[in-house]
Structure formats: C-alpha cells, structure tokens
C-alpha cells in the first residue's frame, strides 16, 4: 500500500528510491486498492523503472478489469529493453528532455542515454526535447542523432536503428505552422505537468492554487491549433475531472489524490492504466490499443473466474 508503518518516512522512502540503481530490464507496476494507500509512493516506485505504472483500484468490481488491463499489455509486448541514445552535434545543445522515463547524462547538454522499458503492439512513445541551436547562415545542418536499440520479443535478438535529424536553416526567419503531432504531445506534457503540480499544491492544502494550475493548462490547450482534435478534447475533459479531484480536503483525501495520480501516470507514460471509459471521451481514449482491448477482455474474464473461486 506504500504506507509508512515503520522505518523510513514517505519522503525518506522516495529519496532512497531515487538514489538506488534498478535493473533497466525490470518494469515495476504498482496497484493501490481502496482509499488507504499512498499513491505518491506507489507511483514513485513504479516510475523508478522504465515504463512502470501506478494503477488505482477503487473497489472489488475493478480488480479483474484492472489486472486484465495490465496483463493484456504484457501479453502483447513486441519489444523490451528499449534504450535510446541522443547525441547532439556542433551547434546544437539539449536544454531539456521532458519525460518521466529515466535518462542519464553522458555529457551535459550533448549526450544522453534513456530507458523506455517495453513496447506493446500498436503502441507509440514520444520523447519531447527542447534544443538550443547556434545562429548559422543558410545551410543544411545536422543537429543530432537518435539511436534506438531493443530486444525483439519475437526472436529475442538485439536490434538497433539510427536516425539523423537535419534542419534546413534559412537566411530569413519565416513563421511555420507547428506540426500537429508535436503540438498534441506538447499539450500532453502540459497536462501531465499541470496535474503533478496540482497534486503537490493540494497535498499541502493549497486547493485554490491547485485548481488555478489546472485551469491555466486548460486555457493553454484550448488556445492551441489542435484544441478540437479528439485527443486534445480528451485531455481537456480529464483536466476538468482533475479540478474536482483537487478541489477540497474531503474530496482529495477520499479518492481524488488517487484519481489524479492515475491521470498523471497515464499521460506521463503514454500507456493505459485501466481508467474506465467515460461517456464524453473519444473512441480511442485511454491508450488501450485495439489488440490490448481484445486481450483485456480475455484476461479480465480469466481473473474473474479465478477470484470467484474464493
């Protein structure tokens, strides 16, 4: 449950986790049942491993579907031990890598090594980076190289792919429309970071600040060109639900903190955490792939049959 009954306090436990080395090939999923658990500690434990997830199980009726969701993902894994290497060339620096996936600094602002855990079939993963580019005359500039290495779940062989990123520099600045997929990912990160900050504010009883943080994120997404996209409409709807989660002490303590951490996990990790489909969300809501949905039903039924024997 993540609750500190003896020994280390919550903050000491989280700090200890941050300093410990964890096998990069290990993925930890944590399940919080009912009201009496520490979702902050369970998410911290999960996030210390590549692709780790925090699941919130509100009641007995959700046990089978939640574990079914987790097992369905595992059953559809196509690659694991995924590592990403980033190398910036002359004239380019990495200012920030905006992800909860663990990245290690090889050379500050120039070389980084990250672990993405596993990938389910039909999944995708995004890593946003902020770059600084040196002013140059008109040219074609090699700015950085991405190398992705992984182990195939089909034949257990190690594979690697490289991609060079090139920018065509022009003499005069011209305003270009933002790539829609990039903007949607920026909106995702905006949502995840706002939820995390709102949870921190609500945890010290600053509920007005928590609500304001989320409302500001909603305004930013609503002002984007992709605000009418189904994915971004889902983001906005989830953020509005999060306002309720952090609105007051009673709601926050009852289940709001757990629901907020579940939204945080889903959007930070880009992976389904068993959030039940809401009526006003899009058909593709919640990161559950079509294949995972099929396997989830089988796994949920198998778990239900097993539990019914007790």
Secondary structure, 3 states (H helix, E strand, C coil): CCCCCCCCCHHHHHHHHHHCCCCCCCCCCEEEECCCCCHHHHHHHHHCCCCCCEEEECCHHHHHHHHHHHHHHHHCEEEEEEEEEEEECCCEEEEEEECCCCEEEEECCCEEEEEEEEEECCCCCCCEEEEEECCCCCEEEEEEEEEEEEEECCCCCEEEEEEEEEEEECCCCCCCCCCHHHHHHHHHHHHHHHHHHHHHHHHCCCHHHHHHHHHHHHHHHHCCCCCCCHHHHHHHHHHHHHHHHCCCHHHHHHHHHHHHHHHHHHHHHCCCCCCCCCCCCCCCHHHCCHHHHHHHHHHHHHHHHHHCCC
